[in-house]
């Protein structure tokens, strides 16, 4: 797909004469761009929740992932270095491996559960094999099915295993009789579920008289394993089950009720959505109000309401501006939506009545009245700011789908509003408040999902080719969120822009790939491939090269995919292009030189060192970076960061005690690491921390072992 820029230069773009003839960066100094990690935190903090729903963008590290706390000793084998070093330490106090699901929860679900077409076969297989892998699409109800399979087995209790449990840890978690369920086992290329895992699990379940159901999304990382595919029940059957539970004698009459027929005719509904509608239907009492609630349920009602708002000639421009502003700032402070609605109204007024000056009432309707007219509500709650939580009055539409539908409707069905909307969104993108800039990007992403070509031409391209980094960050944010919304062709656009002749488009695409991969881990490998392609082309300016490094380093914050990314970086070390090899090392060192919550050092101490491939690959990257003259200094600084983390985390010290011997291949390695630890000082310039002395002892023992194994001739 080729996307052409707008015919008129956007205000955010620099004039052509400011660019070098070959598309390189302008000769004058560039404004310093926001650091990629800070940009990622800002994006996640202020993006509407419905866009990030289903992504791992939660938790202190911005991107989640399986993390294991380890305290005291080591309860598993640890694999390190070029060869496997098996360390059998004293057993650590075990984390809670499972929790018993209350019987009343299971009984309540059983009363309304609909088995669906695959249930009987799945139950028989579970009875015969004791372990069942149940795969299915997102929101298909496979977890409820897993619980009911165990319930139908008649087990005395059902235990939920910890979400962090990996394939190799399953056997150790199954210590008691009854049913066990593991919800949405995270799998990757470096962490597949193999048939050998299931053989061991089956043997253990026989010993303890247990049964296990593991649910997974449809995945290519089931090796030698044939899952049972869960097919959800029809929505009509879900409605019948709920009506039978409350003993409604008029079930068939209710199913023939026009609002119910309309609901069932709108295609397949996830079981959870059908259950919500069923509860609403079960309370139907024949009143006009109850019928209205059924009619208003669902997407169709939202779409019709948005059409009426925008098409009603009696609704003023001021009211329509507020509706659209609230759509952009849904679940944000009401004052923002109201303030910026007035700005949008000014653009609408100039567009429709250019001869009349905009007339904005200084004291207008109350917030409650305006929200009531917009079918919205508000509440006072704490809003996170850079100074901590602050109470704010937050407004939002009562129906969750309204913001996206309203923005899509105005962009596609009322194109005459586009000049005003474009001017307004450009203003928001230049605002000094992060929440305003991020919401401008989120709104643009929604528009891109509806009409990518026009949105790129009118908004995104103008930001992407700007000299100033601020608009380019907004463009990267918009493209990142558009991909999360599954807007068509965005990934192809980013890949093309990574090697575009215009330096600013390249910068934008590189930043977008770095932001996107932690939010959509499945795209980490394509993102790295695109970034490596840009590095292979060479001729990057210092600013672009730094952006490449930052974005590639962000790929190492991708939760359970970190091991896969380490393997890919090791593969790049053998690339025939020096710039690609340098990118791999630069990104690794940059990722290591961070100590915030969820950083690579924490993941490695919690989980990575217990994974054979991850431990081996990380040691290889450390050795290469320390031994490469261009990267030695940065690698040593990153090692200092890890040692400082080890001061406050015993598991990190333990990880370093196992890592250091794997980094000593020759005498030069020992001298380099010894000097780094001897020279280490506390962050306040105090004396060398005691942990450094303990690591020096480990290093000395490692050097003695190396000398013994390789005696001098």
C-alpha positions as CSV (number, residue, x, y, z in Angstrom):
1,X,0.0,0.0,0.0
2,X,1.3,3.4,-0.9
3,X,-0.1,6.3,1.1
4,X,0.3,9.7,-0.5
5,X,0.6,12.8,1.6
6,X,-1.9,15.6,1.5
7,X,-1.7,18.1,-1.4
8,X,-1.5,21.0,1.0
9,X,1.4,21.0,3.4
10,X,0.2,20.5,6.9
11,X,1.0,23.2,9.5
12,X,3.0,20.8,11.5
13,X,5.3,19.9,8.6
14,X,8.4,21.8,7.8
15,X,8.8,23.5,4.4
16,X,10.6,21.5,1.8
17,X,13.5,23.9,1.6
18,X,14.4,23.1,5.2
19,X,15.2,19.5,4.3
20,X,18.4,18.2,2.7
21,X,17.9,17.2,-1.0
22,X,18.4,13.5,-0.1
23,X,15.7,13.6,2.5
24,X,18.2,13.8,5.4
25,X,17.7,15.7,8.6
26,X,17.9,19.5,8.5
27,X,21.3,21.0,9.1
28,X,20.2,22.9,12.2
29,X,20.1,21.2,15.5
30,X,17.1,19.2,16.3
31,X,15.0,19.6,19.5
32,X,15.6,16.7,21.8
33,X,13.0,14.0,21.5
34,X,11.2,12.5,24.4
35,X,12.9,9.3,25.6
36,X,11.1,6.2,24.3
37,X,10.4,4.7,27.7
38,X,8.9,8.0,29.0
39,X,6.8,8.2,25.8
40,X,5.6,4.7,26.3
41,X,4.6,5.4,29.9
42,X,2.7,8.5,28.8
43,X,0.9,6.7,26.0
44,X,-0.3,3.9,28.3
45,X,-1.3,6.3,31.1
46,X,-3.6,8.4,29.0
47,X,-5.0,6.2,26.2
48,X,-8.7,5.3,26.6
49,X,-9.1,1.9,28.3
50,X,-11.1,0.3,25.5
51,X,-8.1,0.6,23.1
52,X,-5.7,-1.1,25.5
53,X,-8.2,-3.7,26.5
54,X,-6.7,-7.2,26.0
55,X,-3.1,-5.9,25.8
56,X,-0.5,-6.5,28.5
57,X,-0.3,-2.8,29.2
58,X,-1.0,-3.1,32.9
59,X,1.2,-3.2,36.0
60,X,4.1,-1.2,37.1
61,X,6.3,-2.2,34.2
62,X,3.8,-0.9,31.6
63,X,3.9,-4.3,29.9
64,X,3.0,-7.3,31.9
65,X,4.3,-10.8,31.6
66,X,4.9,-13.8,33.6
67,X,7.2,-12.9,36.5
68,X,8.2,-15.2,39.4
69,X,9.2,-13.9,42.7
70,X,12.2,-15.8,44.2
71,X,13.2,-15.3,47.8
72,X,15.8,-17.1,49.8
73,X,17.2,-20.1,47.9
74,X,16.5,-21.6,44.5
75,X,13.9,-24.3,44.0
76,X,14.7,-25.0,40.3
77,X,17.6,-25.8,38.1
78,X,19.3,-22.7,36.7
79,X,21.0,-22.7,33.3
80,X,23.7,-20.3,32.6
81,X,26.4,-19.4,30.1
82,X,27.9,-21.3,27.1
83,X,27.3,-24.6,28.8
84,X,24.6,-25.6,31.2
85,X,25.5,-25.0,34.9
86,X,23.0,-26.9,37.1
87,X,22.7,-25.2,40.4
88,X,20.7,-27.1,43.0
89,X,20.1,-24.6,45.9
90,X,18.1,-25.0,49.0
91,X,14.4,-24.9,48.5
92,X,12.8,-21.5,48.7
93,X,9.4,-21.1,50.4
94,X,7.0,-21.9,47.6
95,X,4.6,-19.3,46.3
96,X,0.9,-20.1,46.5
97,X,0.6,-22.4,43.5
98,X,-3.2,-22.5,43.5
99,X,-6.3,-21.4,45.2
100,X,-9.6,-23.2,45.7
101,X,-12.5,-21.9,43.7
102,X,-15.5,-21.5,46.1
103,X,-18.2,-24.1,45.5
104,X,-20.9,-21.5,45.3
105,X,-19.1,-19.9,42.4
106,X,-19.2,-23.2,40.5
107,X,-22.8,-23.9,41.5
108,X,-24.0,-20.5,40.3
109,X,-22.2,-21.0,36.9
110,X,-23.5,-24.5,36.6
111,X,-27.1,-23.4,37.0
112,X,-26.9,-21.3,33.7
113,X,-24.1,-22.9,31.8
114,X,-24.8,-24.1,28.3
115,X,-22.6,-27.0,27.2
116,X,-22.2,-26.2,23.5
117,X,-21.4,-28.6,20.7
118,X,-17.9,-29.6,21.9
119,X,-18.6,-30.2,25.5
120,X,-19.5,-33.9,25.5
121,X,-16.4,-34.9,23.6
122,X,-14.2,-32.7,25.8
123,X,-15.6,-34.3,28.9
124,X,-15.0,-37.8,27.6
125,X,-11.4,-36.9,26.7
126,X,-10.8,-35.4,30.1
127,X,-12.2,-38.5,31.8
128,X,-9.9,-40.7,29.8
129,X,-6.7,-38.7,29.7
130,X,-6.9,-36.7,33.0
131,X,-5.4,-33.6,31.3
132,X,-7.1,-31.5,28.6
133,X,-5.9,-28.6,26.6
134,X,-8.9,-26.4,25.6
135,X,-8.2,-23.9,22.9
136,X,-10.6,-21.2,21.6
137,X,-11.0,-17.7,20.3
138,X,-10.9,-14.6,22.6
139,X,-14.1,-14.2,24.7
140,X,-15.4,-17.6,23.6
141,X,-16.1,-18.7,27.2
142,X,-13.4,-21.4,27.3
143,X,-12.5,-20.7,30.9
144,X,-16.1,-21.2,32.1
145,X,-16.2,-24.4,30.0
146,X,-13.0,-25.6,31.8
147,X,-14.6,-25.0,35.2
148,X,-17.7,-26.8,34.1
149,X,-15.8,-29.8,32.7
150,X,-14.2,-30.3,36.1
151,X,-17.5,-29.7,37.9
152,X,-19.3,-32.3,35.7
153,X,-16.5,-34.8,36.6
154,X,-17.7,-34.6,40.1
155,X,-14.3,-33.7,41.6
156,X,-14.4,-32.7,45.3
157,X,-12.9,-29.3,44.6
158,X,-11.4,-27.2,41.8
159,X,-8.2,-25.3,42.2
160,X,-7.0,-22.4,40.0
161,X,-3.3,-22.6,39.3
162,X,-1.2,-19.4,39.4
163,X,-1.3,-17.6,36.0
164,X,2.6,-17.5,35.9
165,X,2.8,-21.3,35.9
166,X,4.9,-22.4,32.8
167,X,4.7,-25.6,30.9
168,X,7.7,-27.1,32.7
169,X,6.3,-26.2,36.1
170,X,2.9,-27.9,35.7
171,X,3.9,-31.2,37.3
172,X,5.3,-29.6,40.4
173,X,2.0,-27.6,40.9
174,X,-0.2,-30.7,40.9
175,X,0.2,-32.0,44.5
176,X,-3.3,-32.8,45.5
177,X,-6.4,-34.6,44.4
178,X,-9.4,-33.0,42.7
179,X,-9.6,-30.6,39.7
180,X,-7.1,-28.1,38.6
181,X,-7.5,-25.3,36.0
182,X,-4.8,-23.1,34.4
183,X,-6.3,-20.1,32.7
184,X,-4.8,-18.9,29.4
185,X,-1.3,-20.5,29.7
186,X,1.1,-17.9,28.0
187,X,3.0,-19.6,25.2
188,X,5.8,-18.4,22.8
189,X,8.4,-19.9,20.6
190,X,10.8,-20.2,23.5
191,X,8.1,-21.4,25.8
192,X,5.9,-24.0,23.9
193,X,3.7,-26.6,25.4
194,X,5.1,-30.0,24.4
195,X,3.6,-33.5,24.5
196,X,6.3,-34.4,26.9
197,X,5.0,-31.9,29.4
198,X,1.5,-33.5,29.2
199,X,2.9,-37.0,29.6
200,X,4.6,-36.0,32.8
201,X,1.4,-34.1,34.0
202,X,-0.7,-37.2,33.2
203,X,1.6,-39.4,35.3
204,X,1.4,-37.0,38.2
205,X,-2.4,-36.7,38.0
206,X,-2.7,-40.5,38.2
207,X,-0.6,-40.5,41.4
208,X,-2.7,-37.8,43.1
209,X,-6.1,-38.8,41.5
210,X,-6.5,-35.4,39.9
211,X,-7.7,-33.8,36.6
212,X,-6.4,-30.7,34.9
213,X,-7.8,-28.4,32.2
214,X,-5.5,-25.9,30.6
215,X,-7.0,-23.1,28.4
216,X,-5.1,-21.4,25.7
217,X,-5.9,-19.0,22.8
218,X,-5.4,-20.6,19.4
219,X,-1.6,-20.9,19.3
220,X,1.1,-22.4,17.0
221,X,3.2,-23.2,20.1
222,X,1.4,-26.5,20.9
223,X,4.1,-29.0,19.9
224,X,2.9,-32.6,19.5
225,X,-0.3,-31.7,21.3
226,X,-3.8,-31.7,19.8
227,X,-6.1,-29.4,21.8
228,X,-9.8,-29.7,22.0
229,X,-11.3,-26.7,20.3
230,X,-14.0,-25.0,22.2
231,X,-17.0,-23.8,20.3
232,X,-19.3,-21.4,22.2
233,X,-23.0,-22.1,22.5
234,X,-25.6,-20.1,20.5
235,X,-26.8,-16.9,22.2
236,X,-30.4,-18.1,22.1
237,X,-29.4,-21.2,24.2
238,X,-27.7,-18.9,26.7
239,X,-30.9,-16.8,27.0
240,X,-33.0,-19.9,27.5
241,X,-30.7,-21.2,30.2
242,X,-30.9,-17.9,32.2
243,X,-34.7,-17.7,31.8
244,X,-35.1,-21.3,32.9
245,X,-33.0,-20.5,36.0
246,X,-35.5,-17.9,37.1
247,X,-38.4,-20.1,36.1
248,X,-40.0,-17.8,33.5
249,X,-43.0,-19.6,32.0
250,X,-43.0,-17.4,28.9
251,X,-39.5,-18.2,27.6
252,X,-40.6,-18.7,23.9
253,X,-42.7,-15.6,23.9
254,X,-39.8,-13.6,25.2
255,X,-37.5,-15.0,22.6
256,X,-40.0,-13.9,19.9
257,X,-40.1,-10.3,21.4
258,X,-38.9,-7.9,18.7
259,X,-35.9,-6.4,20.7
260,X,-34.8,-10.0,21.5
261,X,-35.1,-11.0,17.8
262,X,-33.1,-8.0,16.8
263,X,-30.4,-8.9,19.4
264,X,-30.1,-12.5,18.1
265,X,-30.1,-11.3,14.5
266,X,-27.0,-9.1,15.0
267,X,-24.7,-12.1,14.5
268,X,-22.7,-14.1,17.0
269,X,-22.5,-12.7,20.6
270,X,-19.8,-13.8,23.1
271,X,-21.3,-15.8,25.9
272,X,-20.6,-13.1,28.4
273,X,-22.5,-10.5,26.4
274,X,-25.4,-12.9,25.9
275,X,-25.5,-13.5,29.6
276,X,-25.8,-9.8,30.4
277,X,-28.6,-9.5,27.9
278,X,-30.2,-12.6,29.4
279,X,-30.2,-11.1,32.9
280,X,-31.8,-8.0,31.5
281,X,-34.4,-10.1,29.7
282,X,-35.1,-12.2,32.8
283,X,-36.2,-9.0,34.6
284,X,-38.6,-7.9,31.8
285,X,-42.0,-7.0,33.4
286,X,-43.9,-5.9,30.3
287,X,-43.5,-2.2,31.1
288,X,-42.5,0.4,28.5
289,X,-39.3,1.2,30.5
290,X,-38.2,-2.5,30.5
291,X,-38.9,-2.8,26.7
292,X,-36.8,0.3,26.2
293,X,-33.9,-1.2,28.1
294,X,-34.0,-4.2,25.8
295,X,-34.2,-2.1,22.7
296,X,-31.4,0.1,23.8
297,X,-29.0,-2.8,24.5
298,X,-26.1,-3.3,22.1
299,X,-24.2,-1.6,19.3
300,X,-27.1,-1.0,17.0
301,X,-28.7,1.3,19.6
302,X,-25.4,3.2,20.0
303,X,-25.1,3.7,16.3
304,X,-28.6,4.9,15.9
305,X,-28.2,7.4,18.8
306,X,-25.0,8.8,17.3
307,X,-26.7,9.3,13.9
308,X,-29.6,11.1,15.5
309,X,-27.3,13.4,17.5
310,X,-25.2,14.4,14.5
311,X,-28.1,14.6,12.0
312,X,-30.5,16.5,14.2
313,X,-30.8,20.1,12.9
314,X,-32.2,21.2,16.2
315,X,-29.0,20.2,18.1
316,X,-26.8,23.2,18.2
317,X,-23.2,23.3,16.9
318,X,-22.1,24.0,20.5
319,X,-23.9,20.8,21.7
320,X,-22.4,18.8,18.9
321,X,-18.9,20.1,19.6
322,X,-19.4,19.0,23.3
323,X,-20.5,15.5,22.2
324,X,-17.4,15.1,20.0
325,X,-15.1,16.5,22.6
326,X,-16.5,14.1,25.2
327,X,-16.0,11.3,22.8
328,X,-12.3,12.2,22.7
329,X,-12.0,12.8,26.4
330,X,-14.3,10.0,27.6
331,X,-13.3,9.0,31.2
332,X,-11.1,12.0,31.5
333,X,-11.8,15.2,33.6
334,X,-15.0,16.9,32.6
335,X,-13.3,20.2,32.6
336,X,-11.0,19.1,29.7
337,X,-13.9,18.0,27.6
338,X,-15.8,21.2,28.2
339,X,-12.9,23.5,27.7
340,X,-11.8,21.9,24.4
341,X,-15.3,21.5,23.2
342,X,-15.4,25.3,23.1
343,X,-12.3,25.3,20.8
344,X,-14.0,22.8,18.5
345,X,-17.1,25.0,18.4
346,X,-15.0,27.9,17.3
347,X,-13.8,25.9,14.3
348,X,-17.3,24.7,13.5
349,X,-18.7,28.2,13.7
350,X,-16.0,29.6,11.4
351,X,-16.7,26.8,8.9
352,X,-20.4,27.2,8.8
353,X,-20.9,30.9,9.6
354,X,-17.5,32.6,8.7
355,X,-19.2,36.0,8.8
356,X,-20.3,35.6,12.4
357,X,-17.9,35.7,15.4
358,X,-18.2,32.7,17.6
359,X,-20.4,33.3,20.6
360,X,-19.4,31.1,23.5
361,X,-21.5,31.7,26.7
362,X,-19.1,32.3,29.6
363,X,-21.7,30.9,32.1
364,X,-23.6,28.1,30.3
365,X,-25.5,25.1,31.4
366,X,-24.3,23.1,34.4
367,X,-22.2,20.0,34.0
368,X,-25.0,17.8,35.1
369,X,-27.4,19.2,32.5
370,X,-24.9,18.9,29.7
371,X,-24.0,15.3,30.6
372,X,-27.7,14.4,30.9
373,X,-28.3,15.7,27.4
374,X,-25.3,13.6,26.2
375,X,-26.6,10.5,27.9
376,X,-23.4,10.6,30.0
377,X,-22.6,10.7,33.6
378,X,-19.8,11.7,35.9
379,X,-18.2,10.9,39.2
380,X,-15.4,12.3,41.4
381,X,-12.4,9.9,41.5
382,X,-8.6,10.1,41.7
383,X,-6.8,10.8,38.5
384,X,-3.1,10.1,38.2
385,X,-0.8,13.1,37.6
386,X,2.9,13.6,37.7
387,X,2.5,14.7,41.3
388,X,0.4,11.8,42.4
389,X,-3.4,11.1,42.5
390,X,-5.6,14.1,42.4
391,X,-9.4,14.1,42.8
392,X,-11.2,15.1,39.6
393,X,-14.8,15.1,38.3
394,X,-14.5,12.5,35.4
395,X,-17.2,12.3,32.7
396,X,-18.1,9.4,30.4
397,X,-20.9,8.1,28.2
398,X,-23.2,5.6,29.8
399,X,-22.8,3.2,26.9
400,X,-19.2,2.2,26.4
401,X,-19.1,2.0,22.6
402,X,-20.3,5.5,22.1
403,X,-17.0,7.4,21.7
404,X,-15.7,5.2,18.9
405,X,-19.1,5.1,17.1
406,X,-19.5,8.9,17.4
407,X,-16.1,9.7,16.0
408,X,-16.4,7.2,13.2
409,X,-19.8,8.5,12.3
410,X,-18.8,12.2,12.1
411,X,-15.6,11.3,10.0
412,X,-17.3,9.1,7.5
413,X,-20.9,10.3,7.3
414,X,-20.3,14.0,7.7
415,X,-17.1,14.8,5.7
416,X,-17.9,18.5,5.5
417,X,-16.8,18.7,9.2
418,X,-13.3,17.5,8.4
419,X,-11.6,20.9,8.0
420,X,-12.8,21.9,11.5
421,X,-11.9,18.5,13.0
422,X,-8.5,18.4,11.5
423,X,-7.7,21.9,12.7
424,X,-8.9,21.0,16.2
425,X,-6.9,17.8,16.4
426,X,-3.8,19.6,15.3
427,X,-4.3,22.1,18.1
428,X,-4.7,19.3,20.6
429,X,-1.5,17.6,19.4
430,X,0.4,20.9,20.2
431,X,-1.2,21.2,23.7
432,X,1.2,21.1,26.7
433,X,-0.7,18.5,28.6
434,X,0.2,14.9,27.9
435,X,-3.4,13.7,28.3
436,X,-4.6,16.1,25.6
437,X,-1.8,15.1,23.2
438,X,-2.4,11.4,23.8
439,X,-6.2,11.7,23.4
440,X,-5.6,13.5,20.1
441,X,-3.6,10.5,18.9
442,X,-6.2,8.1,20.1
443,X,-9.0,9.9,18.3
444,X,-6.8,10.0,15.2
445,X,-6.4,6.2,15.5
446,X,-10.1,5.7,15.6
447,X,-10.5,7.8,12.4
448,X,-7.7,5.8,10.8
449,X,-9.6,2.6,11.5
450,X,-12.5,4.1,9.6
451,X,-10.6,5.7,6.7
452,X,-6.8,5.2,6.8
453,X,-5.9,7.0,3.6
454,X,-7.7,10.3,4.4
455,X,-6.5,10.2,8.0
456,X,-2.9,9.7,7.0
457,X,-3.1,12.4,4.4
458,X,-4.9,15.0,6.5
459,X,-3.3,14.4,9.9
460,X,-0.7,11.7,10.4
461,X,1.6,12.5,7.6
462,X,1.7,16.2,8.6
463,X,2.8,15.2,12.1
464,X,5.2,12.5,10.8
465,X,7.3,14.9,8.6
466,X,7.5,17.7,11.2
467,X,11.0,18.8,12.2
468,X,9.9,19.1,15.8
469,X,9.8,15.7,17.6
470,X,6.5,16.5,19.4
471,X,4.2,16.1,16.4
472,X,6.3,13.0,15.3
473,X,5.6,11.4,18.6
474,X,1.9,12.1,18.2
475,X,2.0,10.5,14.7
476,X,3.8,7.4,16.2
477,X,1.2,7.2,19.0
478,X,-1.6,7.4,16.5
479,X,-0.2,4.7,14.3
480,X,0.5,2.5,17.3
481,X,-3.0,2.8,18.6
482,X,-4.5,2.3,15.1
483,X,-2.7,-1.0,14.9
484,X,-4.1,-2.0,18.3
485,X,-7.5,-1.2,16.9
486,X,-6.7,-3.5,13.9
487,X,-6.9,-0.7,11.4
488,X,-6.1,-2.1,8.0
489,X,-2.6,-1.9,6.4
490,X,-1.0,0.0,9.3
491,X,1.8,-2.6,9.8
492,X,2.6,-2.4,6.1
493,X,2.7,1.4,6.3
494,X,5.1,1.3,9.2
495,X,7.4,-1.2,7.5
496,X,7.5,1.0,4.4
497,X,8.2,4.2,6.4
498,X,11.1,2.5,8.2
499,X,13.1,2.8,4.9
500,X,11.3,5.9,3.6
501,X,13.5,8.6,1.9
502,X,12.3,11.2,4.3
503,X,14.2,11.1,7.6
504,X,11.2,12.2,9.7
505,X,8.9,9.4,8.4
506,X,11.7,6.9,9.2
507,X,11.9,8.4,12.8
508,X,8.2,8.1,13.2
509,X,8.0,4.5,12.1
510,X,10.9,3.5,14.2
511,X,9.4,5.0,17.3
512,X,6.0,3.4,16.6
513,X,7.5,0.0,16.3
514,X,9.2,0.4,19.7
515,X,5.9,1.5,21.3
516,X,3.8,-1.1,19.6
517,X,5.6,-4.3,20.3
518,X,5.2,-4.2,24.1
519,X,1.5,-3.6,23.7
520,X,1.1,-6.3,21.0
521,X,3.8,-8.9,21.9
522,X,3.0,-11.0,18.8
523,X,4.4,-8.1,16.7
524,X,7.8,-8.0,18.5
525,X,9.5,-10.2,15.9
526,X,8.2,-8.3,12.8
527,X,9.1,-5.0,14.6
528,X,12.7,-6.2,15.2
529,X,13.0,-7.3,11.6
530,X,11.8,-3.9,10.3
531,X,14.2,-2.0,12.7
532,X,17.1,-4.3,11.6
533,X,16.3,-3.6,8.0
534,X,16.7,0.2,8.7
535,X,20.0,-0.4,10.5
536,X,21.2,-2.5,7.6
537,X,20.6,0.4,5.2
538,X,23.0,2.5,7.2
539,X,23.5,6.3,6.9
540,X,21.4,7.0,9.9
541,X,22.0,10.4,11.6
542,X,22.9,10.4,15.3
543,X,19.3,11.2,16.3
544,X,17.8,8.5,14.1
545,X,20.4,5.9,15.3
546,X,19.5,6.7,18.9
547,X,15.8,6.4,18.1
548,X,16.6,3.0,16.6
549,X,18.4,1.9,19.7
550,X,15.7,3.1,22.1
551,X,12.9,1.4,20.1
552,X,14.8,-1.9,19.8
553,X,15.6,-1.8,23.5
554,X,11.8,-1.5,24.2
555,X,11.3,-4.9,22.6
556,X,13.1,-6.4,25.6
557,X,10.2,-5.2,27.8
558,X,7.8,-7.6,26.1
559,X,6.8,-9.8,29.0
560,X,7.0,-13.5,28.2
561,X,8.5,-12.7,24.8
562,X,11.7,-11.4,26.3
563,X,13.4,-14.7,25.9
564,X,12.4,-14.8,22.2
565,X,13.8,-11.3,21.7
566,X,17.1,-12.2,23.4
567,X,17.4,-15.1,20.9
568,X,16.7,-12.8,18.0
569,X,19.4,-10.3,19.2
570,X,21.9,-13.2,19.5
571,X,21.0,-14.1,15.9
572,X,21.7,-10.5,14.8
573,X,25.2,-10.7,16.3
574,X,26.1,-13.0,13.4
575,X,24.7,-10.7,10.8
576,X,27.0,-9.8,7.9
577,X,26.3,-6.0,8.4
578,X,28.2,-4.2,11.1
579,X,25.4,-1.7,11.7
580,X,23.0,-4.5,12.5
581,X,25.4,-6.1,14.9
582,X,26.0,-2.8,16.6
583,X,22.2,-2.2,16.9
584,X,21.8,-5.6,18.7
585,X,24.5,-4.7,21.2
586,X,23.4,-1.1,21.7
587,X,19.8,-2.1,22.3
588,X,20.8,-4.9,24.7
589,X,23.1,-2.5,26.7
590,X,20.4,0.2,26.8
591,X,17.8,-2.3,28.0
592,X,20.1,-3.6,30.7
593,X,20.9,-0.1,32.0
594,X,17.5,0.4,33.6
595,X,16.4,-0.4,37.1
596,X,12.8,0.6,37.2
597,X,10.1,-1.8,38.1
598,X,9.8,-4.6,35.5
599,X,13.2,-3.9,34.0
600,X,15.2,-6.6,32.3
601,X,17.2,-7.2,35.4
602,X,14.1,-8.0,37.4
603,X,12.7,-10.3,34.8
604,X,16.0,-12.1,34.6
605,X,16.2,-12.7,38.3
606,X,12.5,-13.6,38.5
607,X,12.2,-15.9,35.5
608,X,14.8,-15.6,32.7
609,X,17.6,-17.4,34.5
610,X,15.4,-20.5,34.9
611,X,14.9,-20.8,31.1
612,X,17.7,-22.6,29.4
613,X,17.6,-20.6,26.2
614,X,17.1,-17.2,27.8
615,X,20.0,-17.7,30.2
616,X,22.3,-18.8,27.5
617,X,21.4,-16.0,25.1
618,X,21.7,-13.3,27.8
619,X,25.1,-14.5,28.8
620,X,26.2,-14.5,25.2
621,X,25.0,-10.9,24.7
622,X,26.8,-9.8,28.0
623,X,30.0,-11.4,26.9
624,X,29.9,-9.9,23.4
625,X,29.1,-6.4,24.7
626,X,31.8,-6.5,27.4
627,X,34.4,-7.7,24.9
628,X,33.5,-5.2,22.1
629,X,35.5,-2.0,22.4
630,X,32.7,0.2,21.2
631,X,30.3,-1.2,23.9
632,X,32.6,-2.1,26.8
633,X,32.0,1.2,28.7
634,X,28.3,1.1,28.3
635,X,28.1,-2.6,29.3
636,X,30.1,-2.0,32.4
637,X,27.8,0.9,33.4
638,X,24.8,-1.4,32.8
639,X,26.5,-4.1,35.0
640,X,26.9,-1.4,37.7
641,X,23.2,-0.9,37.5
642,X,22.5,-4.6,38.0
643,X,24.8,-4.7,41.0
644,X,23.0,-1.7,42.5
645,X,19.7,-3.5,42.1
646,X,21.3,-6.6,43.8
647,X,21.9,-4.4,46.9
648,X,18.1,-4.3,47.5
649,X,17.0,-7.6,45.9
650,X,18.5,-10.9,47.1
651,X,17.3,-12.7,44.0
652,X,19.2,-10.4,41.7
653,X,22.4,-11.0,43.7
654,X,21.8,-14.7,43.3
655,X,21.3,-14.2,39.6
656,X,24.6,-12.3,39.3
657,X,26.4,-14.9,41.3
658,X,25.4,-17.4,38.6
659,X,25.9,-15.1,35.7
660,X,29.4,-13.8,36.4
661,X,31.2,-17.2,36.0
662,X,29.6,-17.5,32.5
663,X,31.2,-14.2,31.5
664,X,34.7,-15.3,32.3
665,X,36.2,-17.0,29.3
666,X,39.8,-15.7,29.5
667,X,42.0,-13.6,31.8
668,X,41.0,-10.3,30.1
669,X,37.4,-11.0,31.0
670,X,38.3,-11.6,34.6
671,X,40.4,-8.4,34.8
672,X,37.7,-6.3,33.2
673,X,35.0,-7.5,35.6
674,X,37.3,-7.4,38.6
675,X,38.2,-3.8,37.9
676,X,34.5,-2.9,37.4
677,X,33.5,-4.3,40.8
678,X,36.5,-2.8,42.6
679,X,35.8,0.6,41.1
680,X,32.0,0.5,42.0
681,X,30.8,3.1,44.4
682,X,27.4,3.7,46.0
683,X,25.0,6.0,44.1
684,X,25.8,8.8,46.7
685,X,29.6,8.3,46.1
686,X,29.9,6.3,49.2
687,X,32.1,3.3,49.7
688,X,31.8,0.2,47.6
689,X,28.7,-1.7,48.6
690,X,29.1,-5.1,50.3
691,X,27.4,-6.9,47.5
692,X,30.3,-6.0,45.2
693,X,32.8,-7.7,47.6
694,X,30.7,-10.8,47.6
695,X,30.6,-10.8,43.8
696,X,34.3,-10.3,43.7
697,X,34.7,-13.6,45.7
698,X,32.5,-15.3,43.1
699,X,34.6,-13.9,40.3
700,X,37.8,-15.1,42.0
701,X,36.4,-18.7,42.3
702,X,35.3,-18.6,38.7
703,X,38.8,-17.5,37.5
704,X,40.4,-20.3,39.6
705,X,38.1,-22.8,38.0
706,X,38.9,-21.4,34.5
707,X,42.6,-21.6,35.2
708,X,42.3,-25.2,36.4
709,X,40.4,-26.2,33.4
710,X,42.7,-24.4,31.0
711,X,46.3,-24.7,32.4
712,X,49.0,-22.6,30.8
713,X,51.4,-24.5,28.7
